[in-house]
Each structure stands twice: as C-alpha cells, then as structure tokens.
Amino acid sequence: MTAMDDIRPAPPTPAPSAPSALSRTIAKLTDIESVNYALTNWLPRRSATRAMGWLSKVEQPLVARGLIAVWRTFCDVDLSDAAEAKWPSLHAAFIRRLRPGARTFRAQAHQLSAPSDGIIVASGRIDGDSIIQAKGRRYSIAELTGGEGTAYIGGSFVTLRLTAGMYHRFHAPQDAVVERVRYFPGDCFNVNPPALKRVDRLYCRNERATVRMRMGDGTPVLLVPVAAILVAAIRLTFLDTVKLLRERADPIVTLATPVAQGQEMGWFEHGSTIVMLVPAPFAVGIGVATGDRVRAGDVLFDRAVIEDI
C-alpha cells in the first residue's frame, strides 16, 4: 500500500460560485455533440494548443484567477483534495499535486492499479491485433504501440480518459522496472466522445508515447499516454521533467528505472487518455466496467480472475 505525495495538507478549496446565464448557455451548446466537435477540432488545433500553453502559464494574478474561474465554470473540477489552495497560474492548477492520503494504491501482487483518475471509455480482451475502443472504433495495437503490442495479444486492456478538470498526474500501477519509452509525434485532436465518434484511428494519430514496464515476475505492462488539444504535453517524472517528450532529441529511450506502486511517473498538462495493456493471464477485474469513474490506485486488472476459473 503506497500513499502518494508527501506534501503538507492544505485547507479545502471553496466551492465555485454558481455559473452565470451566459456560461449555462454555452455549456448547453457544448453538450450538443456536433457543436462540441466543431468547437474543439475545426479550429487550428496546433495554433490553439500553443496559444493555450502560453496563456495557461501566465503568472499574473488577475489573469490566473480569471482563467481558473473560467476553467472551473465549464469543467467538472474538484479541487477539494488538492495540496494547495491557490495557484500562480492555470497551468499550476492543471498539474496540481494532491494532499497526502488523497489516493491510495491497494493492488496486491496479482493485481494492477489504475495509473490515474479517469473515465473508462473502453475495456476488454485483446483479440488478434486489434482492440475495440469507444463508439466501436477498432484500433491496431501494432500501429498504436509502434509494434510493441504483440506481447499483449490474448491479454486485456483498459482505456482511461482524463477530462480537463481531473487530476492530471499518473503513477506506477505496480512495483516494476521501466525498460523503454518511445515518443510518437502527432496531431492533438480532442479525445472526448464526440471526437472519438468522428475521427478514425484518433489515438494512433495523436501525439503519444509508449512506456514499457516489467514486473518482478517478468510480466510486461504497457502504458500509452495520449496527448490532446490545448497544452497537449506529456512529461515523465522518471525520465526528465524539464523537457517535454517532444523536445528530446532521441524519440526512443532504453533504461532500467525501478518504480514502486503509486510512485508518480509523469503528468499531462491538459485532459487526455491512457491506454493500458497487460498480457494474459491478467484480465479486467470483476466489477470494472465501461463508463465507470475510477481514481488512481483503484484495482483494474486481476490475474486471479483467470487463474481461479
């Protein structure tokens, strides 16, 4: 059992004020799939992402407070478990740490935890070279992982979507050694349901990485963090938190870095997705279902599900 961050607790963050009539109207419009998709994907995605990345890091108090207020109005944001009560910028609020004990990793040796908070948008068995994602979209794991997916055929997967208001850091799902990281440049489509429904092979087209881990018994585990529109950045704590993955000269890094279950591995600088692949005999745990909201540390996979049958 591993608690996450050794940071002094902060007092609970006050609840946001009631949204205005304008914000309620805009929220209703963005609930319409076609409008939501148009607003977040028809605009110049890279230009909007660069602009938002710059703006989110502005540490002017009025700008920071205004941006955080807008963010909390239009996104489902819960800051009650944050380690701090105030942030110098929107970016700082996005990548916030949590107070001690806010997440607990409970997976036993035959289990694997959720690496992050998220909504399960797809899960199931890996049959052949493909996995079926949200809206019935079929993805080639060879394309998604750059050829690393063959070890997981016959195993299982879970796809977690981190919404814009969620806690953005991700953690080791079990005690393991990180062996390899590979970066894939790409687009920055939104990863919400309207985009998943309309954009073919979205995860394979977006900027992403593969992080291969190996447990003590030799079992490989693959995390595929996928970036999304607005900020669209992935940082890996165990590798280099100064540079973004896209800023590194070598897209492939081989290493042998041990991580303990619950140890921070990195973060997104906006909402995004993590696809987690595990080989047989691991399977999606009993009670884990598409549509569930999970928190980092919840058990996602269980080897005993198959072994005890």
Secondary structure as the mmCIF struct_conf table of DSSP 4:
data_model
#
loop_
_struct_conf.conf_type_id
_struct_conf.id
_struct_conf.beg_label_comp_id
_struct_conf.beg_label_asym_id
_struct_conf.beg_label_seq_id
_struct_conf.end_label_comp_id
_struct_conf.end_label_asym_id
_struct_conf.end_label_seq_id
STRN STRN1 THR A 2 ALA A 3
HELX_LH_PP_P HELX_LH_PP_P1 PRO A 11 SER A 20
HELX_RH_AL_P HELX_RH_AL_P1 ALA A 21 THR A 30
TURN_TY1_P TURN_TY1_P1 ASP A 31 ASP A 31
BEND BEND1 ILE A 32 ILE A 32
HELX_RH_AL_P HELX_RH_AL_P2 GLU A 33 TYR A 37
HELX_RH_PI_P HELX_RH_PI_P1 ALA A 38 TRP A 42
BEND BEND2 LEU A 43 LEU A 43
HELX_RH_AL_P HELX_RH_AL_P3 ARG A 45 SER A 56
TURN_TY1_P TURN_TY1_P2 LYS A 57 LYS A 57
HELX_RH_AL_P HELX_RH_AL_P4 PRO A 61 PHE A 74
BEND BEND3 CYS A 75 CYS A 75
TURN_TY1_P TURN_TY1_P3 SER A 80 ASP A 81
STRN STRN2 ALA A 82 ALA A 82
BEND BEND4 ALA A 83 ALA A 83
BEND BEND5 ALA A 85 ALA A 85
BEND BEND6 PRO A 88 SER A 89
HELX_RH_AL_P HELX_RH_AL_P5 LEU A 90 PHE A 94
TURN_TY1_P TURN_TY1_P4 ILE A 95 ILE A 95
STRN STRN3 LEU A 98 LEU A 98
TURN_TY1_P TURN_TY1_P5 PRO A 100 GLY A 101
BEND BEND7 ALA A 102 ARG A 103
STRN STRN4 THR A 104 PHE A 105
TURN_TY1_P TURN_TY1_P6 ALA A 109 HIS A 110
STRN STRN5 GLN A 111 SER A 113
BEND BEND8 PRO A 115 SER A 116
STRN STRN6 GLY A 118 ARG A 125
STRN STRN7 ASP A 127 ASP A 127
TURN_TY1_P TURN_TY1_P7 GLY A 128 ASP A 129
STRN STRN8 SER A 130 ILE A 132
HELX_RH_3T_P HELX_RH_3T_P1 ALA A 134 GLY A 136
STRN STRN9 ARG A 138 SER A 140
HELX_RH_AL_P HELX_RH_AL_P6 ILE A 141 THR A 145
TURN_TY1_P TURN_TY1_P8 GLY A 146 GLY A 146
BEND BEND9 GLY A 147 GLY A 147
HELX_RH_3T_P HELX_RH_3T_P2 GLU A 148 TYR A 152
TURN_TY1_P TURN_TY1_P9 ILE A 153 GLY A 154
BEND BEND10 GLY A 155 GLY A 155
STRN STRN10 SER A 156 LEU A 162
TURN_TY1_P TURN_TY1_P10 ALA A 164 GLY A 165
BEND BEND11 MET A 166 MET A 166
STRN STRN11 ARG A 169 HIS A 171
BEND BEND12 PRO A 173 ASP A 175
STRN STRN12 ALA A 176 PHE A 184
STRN STRN13 ASP A 187 ASP A 187
BEND BEND13 ASN A 192 ASN A 192
HELX_RH_AL_P HELX_RH_AL_P7 PRO A 193 ARG A 198
BEND BEND14 VAL A 199 VAL A 199
TURN_TY1_P TURN_TY1_P11 ASP A 200 ARG A 201
HELX_RH_AL_P HELX_RH_AL_P8 LEU A 202 ARG A 205
STRN STRN14 ASN A 206 ASN A 206
STRN STRN15 ARG A 208 MET A 215
TURN_TY1_P TURN_TY1_P12 GLY A 216 ASP A 217
BEND BEND15 GLY A 218 GLY A 218
STRN STRN16 PRO A 220 VAL A 226
BEND BEND16 ILE A 229 VAL A 231
STRN STRN17 ILE A 234 LEU A 236
TURN_TY1_P TURN_TY1_P13 THR A 237 LEU A 239
STRN STRN18 ASP A 240 ASP A 240
BEND BEND17 THR A 241 LYS A 243
HELX_RH_3T_P HELX_RH_3T_P3 LEU A 245 GLU A 247
BEND BEND18 ALA A 249 ALA A 249
BEND BEND19 PRO A 251 PRO A 251
STRN STRN19 ILE A 252 VAL A 259
TURN_TY1_P TURN_TY1_P14 GLN A 261 GLY A 262
STRN STRN20 GLU A 264 PHE A 268
BEND BEND20 GLU A 269 GLY A 271
STRN STRN21 SER A 272 VAL A 278
TURN_TY1_P TURN_TY1_P15 ALA A 280 PRO A 281
STRN STRN22 ALA A 283 VAL A 284
HELX_LH_PP_P HELX_LH_PP_P2 GLY A 285 GLY A 285
TURN_TY1_P TURN_TY1_P16 ILE A 286 GLY A 287
TURN_TY1_P TURN_TY1_P17 THR A 290 GLY A 291
STRN STRN23 ARG A 293 VAL A 294
TURN_TY1_P TURN_TY1_P18 ALA A 296 GLY A 297
BEND BEND21 ASP A 298 ASP A 298
STRN STRN24 VAL A 299 ASP A 302
TURN_TY1_P TURN_TY1_P19 ARG A 303 ARG A 303
HELX_RH_AL_P HELX_RH_AL_P9 ALA A 304 GLU A 307
TURN_TY1_P TURN_TY1_P20 ASP A 308 ASP A 308
#
